[in-house]
Amino acid sequence: MNILITGSNGQLGNEMRVLSAQHPKHNYFFTDVVEAENTHLLDITDKAAVSAFIAAHAIDLIVNCAAYTNVDKAEEDEITATKINAEALSVLGSQGIRVIHISTDYVFSGEACQPYREADPIAPHTIYGITKYEGEKRLLATCPEAVILRTAWLYSSFGNNFVKTMIRLSKERKELGVVFDQIGTPTYAADLAWAVFTVIEAPVWHPGVYHFTNEGVCSWYDFTIAILALANSTECQVHPILSEEYQYKTPRPHYSVLDKSKFKKTFNVQIPYWLDGLQRCMKLLNF
Ligand SMILES: NC(=O)c1ccc[n+]([C@@H]2O[C@H](COP(=O)([O-])OP(=O)(O)OC[C@H]3O[C@@H](n4cnc5c(N)ncnc54)[C@H](OP(=O)(O)O)[C@@H]3O)[C@@H](O)[C@H]2O)c1
C-alpha cells in the first residue's frame, strides 16, 4: 500500500516513521505543514493540495497524525482549531480511500468515575474537545470505513511533552507541585503507533471508533514521581496539589481513563502497562 502520514513532525508522526521501518512492504509518504528531512509539505486544510497529493502518489490509506493540539491556544483561536481538527476531516474523508484518525478523551466531560467506553455520552468542555469531536463526526460522515482511535496523555521521545517538562523543571526547581486529582493513563506514542499498525495489518478491516491508551491508571503526580525516579532525580521535592491550586487557563478533565476492551477484543492484542512504556521512552532519552 501507499500510505500517507499527515502531521509527521509531531509525536505520533515521528513514532510512525520509526515503526514504518518494521513494515517495509508499504510505501510511506510523510507530510507536515513545516519542512523537515524526508517530509513533503502538505496542509490537511488545503483540499486541492490533499486531492492532488493523493492522486500523484496513488495513496491507498491516510493516517492522520496532524492536529491542533494546544488546548489553551485553541480557546483563543477557535477558527484555526476548527479548520485543522474539524473541517480538514471532511477533506481527508472525502478522498475515496480509508482513513485512520486519532481523537481524544477530551470529547468526554471528564466527570465519570469508571473508564469511558466508545459509546458513552459525548460532552466536551473545551474548544479543543469540541473541534476534535466535530472532526470525528465529519470523518464518519464522509468515510464510513474510517477507523478512529481515541487516546489520552500522549508523550514520546520526540517533541515537547509532560515527560520532558518534568525532567527540565526538576533540574530548575527545588520543589514542584503536581496535580493528583486528574486521573488518566500516560500513553507512549510509540505504543499508539503500534496500535495504528495493528489496525493496518489486521487480516480484516474493522472500521469504527476505538479507545487506545497504555494500560493502568495514575494521576499526573504519580506519573511525575515515576518519571523522576527513572531519571534518578533526587534534588527536587514533588508535592501533590489540587487542580484548583494550579492556575489552568482551560479546565482539564478530572477523569480521562478510557476502556480499551473493544480494541483488545477486535484485534486480539494485549496492551503494555504505562510504566513499561515510560521505561522504554526514558531509555531513549538516555536514562
Ligand atoms: N498530545 C496528547 O496528549 C494527545 C492526547 C489525546 C489525543 N491526542 C491526539 O493525538 C494525535 C497526535 O498528537 P501529537 O501529540 O502527536 O500531536 P503533535 O505532536 O502536536 O503533532 C501534530 C502535528 O500536526 C502538524 N499540523 C498542524 N496543523 C497541520 C495542518 N494543517 N496540516 C498538516 N499538519 C499539521 C503540527 O505542526 P505544528 O506543530 O507546526 O503545528 C504537528 O507537527 C492528535 O490527533 C491529537 O489530537 C493527543
The ligand as a Tripos MOL2 file, in Angstrom:
@<TRIPOS>MOLECULE
LIG
   48    52     1     0     0
SMALL
NO_CHARGES

@<TRIPOS>ATOM
      1 N1         -0.7250   15.0670   22.8850 N.am      1 LIG1
      2 C1         -1.6630   14.4790   23.6490 C.2       1 LIG1
      3 O1         -1.5440   14.3890   24.8740 O.2       1 LIG1
      4 C2         -2.8900   13.9110   22.9990 C.ar      1 LIG1
      5 C3         -3.8990   13.3890   23.8050 C.ar      1 LIG1
      6 C4         -5.0320   12.8450   23.1960 C.ar      1 LIG1
      7 C5         -5.1440   12.8170   21.8180 C.ar      1 LIG1
      8 N2         -4.1470   13.3640   21.0500 N.ar      1 LIG1
      9 C6         -4.3030   13.3290   19.6030 C.3       1 LIG1
     10 O2         -3.2790   12.5010   19.0860 O.3       1 LIG1
     11 C7         -2.8940   12.9560   17.7830 C.3       1 LIG1
     12 C8         -1.3890   13.0990   17.7000 C.3       1 LIG1
     13 O3         -0.9920   14.0290   18.7040 O.3       1 LIG1
     14 P1          0.5350   14.5110   18.8310 P.3       1 LIG1
     15 O4          0.7760   14.7540   20.2850 O.co2     1 LIG1
     16 O5          1.4180   13.6070   18.0600 O.co2     1 LIG1
     17 O6          0.4100   15.9370   18.0930 O.3       1 LIG1
     18 P2          1.5900   16.9640   17.7700 P.3       1 LIG1
     19 O7          2.8750   16.4920   18.3400 O.co2     1 LIG1
     20 O8          1.0540   18.3180   18.1290 O.co2     1 LIG1
     21 O9          1.7140   16.8250   16.1720 O.3       1 LIG1
     22 C9          0.7510   17.3340   15.3060 C.3       1 LIG1
     23 C10         1.4670   17.6930   14.0230 C.3       1 LIG1
     24 O10         0.4810   18.1560   13.0780 O.3       1 LIG1
     25 C11         1.0210   19.3080   12.4430 C.3       1 LIG1
     26 N3         -0.0380   20.1190   11.8610 N.ar      1 LIG1
     27 C12        -0.7350   21.1370   12.4180 C.ar      1 LIG1
     28 N4         -1.5860   21.6670   11.5170 N.ar      1 LIG1
     29 C13        -1.4510   20.9680   10.3830 C.ar      1 LIG1
     30 C14        -2.0480   21.0500    9.1050 C.ar      1 LIG1
     31 N5         -2.9800   21.9680    8.8190 N.pl3     1 LIG1
     32 N6         -1.6620   20.1700    8.1590 N.ar      1 LIG1
     33 C15        -0.7180   19.2420    8.4050 C.ar      1 LIG1
     34 N7         -0.0940   19.1280    9.6100 N.ar      1 LIG1
     35 C16        -0.4620   19.9840   10.5820 C.ar      1 LIG1
     36 C17         1.7430   20.0010   13.5680 C.3       1 LIG1
     37 O11         2.5900   21.0070   13.0760 O.3       1 LIG1
     38 P3          2.8720   22.3000   14.0350 P.3       1 LIG1
     39 O12         3.4240   21.7670   15.3140 O.co2     1 LIG1
     40 O13         3.8150   23.1040   13.2250 O.co2     1 LIG1
     41 O14         1.5200   22.9490   14.2420 O.co2     1 LIG1
     42 C18         2.4710   18.8250   14.1980 C.3       1 LIG1
     43 O15         3.6710   18.5460   13.5090 O.3       1 LIG1
     44 C19        -3.6830   14.2400   17.5350 C.3       1 LIG1
     45 O16        -4.8310   13.9400   16.7780 O.3       1 LIG1
     46 C20        -4.1130   14.6670   18.9260 C.3       1 LIG1
     47 O17        -5.3190   15.4200   18.9010 O.3       1 LIG1
     48 C21        -3.0290   13.8960   21.6040 C.ar      1 LIG1
@<TRIPOS>BOND
     1     1     2 1
     2     2     3 2
     3     2     4 1
     4     4     5 ar
     5     4    48 ar
     6     5     6 ar
     7     6     7 ar
     8     7     8 ar
     9     8     9 1
    10     8    48 ar
    11     9    10 1
    12     9    46 1
    13    10    11 1
    14    11    12 1
    15    11    44 1
    16    12    13 1
    17    13    14 1
    18    14    15 2
    19    14    16 1
    20    14    17 1
    21    17    18 1
    22    18    19 2
    23    18    20 1
    24    18    21 1
    25    21    22 1
    26    22    23 1
    27    23    24 1
    28    23    42 1
    29    24    25 1
    30    25    26 1
    31    25    36 1
    32    26    27 ar
    33    26    35 ar
    34    27    28 ar
    35    28    29 ar
    36    29    30 ar
    37    29    35 ar
    38    30    31 1
    39    30    32 ar
    40    32    33 ar
    41    33    34 ar
    42    34    35 ar
    43    36    37 1
    44    36    42 1
    45    37    38 1
    46    38    39 2
    47    38    40 1
    48    38    41 1
    49    42    43 1
    50    44    45 1
    51    44    46 1
    52    46    47 1
@<TRIPOS>SUBSTRUCTURE
     1 LIG1         1 GROUP 0 **** ****
